[in-house]
Amino acid sequence: MKIGITGGAGFIGGHVVDVALERGHDVVVFDSRGRVNQELLDASGGDNLYSAKVERRLGDVRDATAMTELAAHVDGIIHLAACLGTQETIGNPRPAAETNIVGGLNFLEACTQYDIPGVYIGVGNHWMNNTYSITKTTVERFVDMFNADRRPGGHEDRLNRFNIVRLVNAYGPRQSVAPPYGPAKVRKITPSFICRALTGAPIQVYGDGSQISDMVHVRDGALALVKSLECAQESIVFDRPVEVGPTTSYTVLEVARVVRAWARSITGHHSDITFLPMRPGETPGTPVVADTSTLEFVQMDPESLVELGDGIKETVQWYAENWLPGWEATKASGGIYV
């Protein structure tokens, strides 16, 4: 297949590109700035499978014409592009609503027009009342409507082919870092914990740390996304979302301690763990976990997913090798790390 990936230059998108190529597909990365993952381009040397089988397409998911053009040139689309942020989008929900809801509808309409399959990425905390969860879950309901009541490309005897994949908290190498450790606009749990632990700063945990918010390695999530599109291509449409997450749940505090232990083994720094008020938009005491039985839809064994300790070790090592040297050099020169 030739797979269009909206948001293909992002954290999850870059790993979806990896998995799609490994499974023999070609890829079109659809991005509002025409980007692809620079680290992967650098690794390829511009002259291997990655550069030969990945095409860049400039466009914005809010632009219906651009999305229709993407659909005209691919065999299926994995829709990842979104305006992120839990607390960051509460103060002004309109940009997220425009990007996530209108962009989601443009994805569904474009695939319907050209009768191609699609996969939509949902969120693990789909019931929470924050802008991100509300907008993402709104499109999940549109997916159900399009599968049930819209006919693709004027074919009255056919149905649409959309699957939904919900990832709980995805983590792994290459995730962007928010201030004061990097330029990202949205703070994510794993890079926040890791950057603080590697530099010996206190690890900041929202709430008392007892909340359960399962962690899934990004490669496992990427595989589920690609396999879901392969199923949709064969007209296999799931009756509910695939939920990707571990069989064993950990609290946020336990995750922080795992990060701290691996970081200390590398740098020798010891970080205290401090506690902040819960973020607005999150429901205290409500576990965010995956229904791992749904992984059977994509023939993935829940026991085969990357175990948290192994995944955190790999991720901490990646930041120690790829982020920490630049941070230390910048701090030594008195500059600001970007």
Secondary structure, DSSP 8 states (H G I E B T S, - for coil): -EEEEETTTSHHHHHHHHHHHHTT-EEEEEETT----HHHHHHHTTSSHHHHHEEEEE--TT-HHHHHHHHHT-SEEEE------SSTTTS--HHHIIIIIIHHHHHHHHHHHHT--EEEEEETTTTS-SHHHHHHHHHHHHHHHHHHH--GGG-TT----EEEEEESEEE-TT----TTSS--SS--HHHHHHHHHHHT--EEEETTS--BB-EEEHHHHHHHHHHHHHHHHTT---SS-EEE--SS--BHHHHHHHHHHHHHHHH-----EEEE---TT--TT--B---GGGGGGGT--GGGS--HHHHHHHHHHHHHHHTHHHHHHHHHHT----
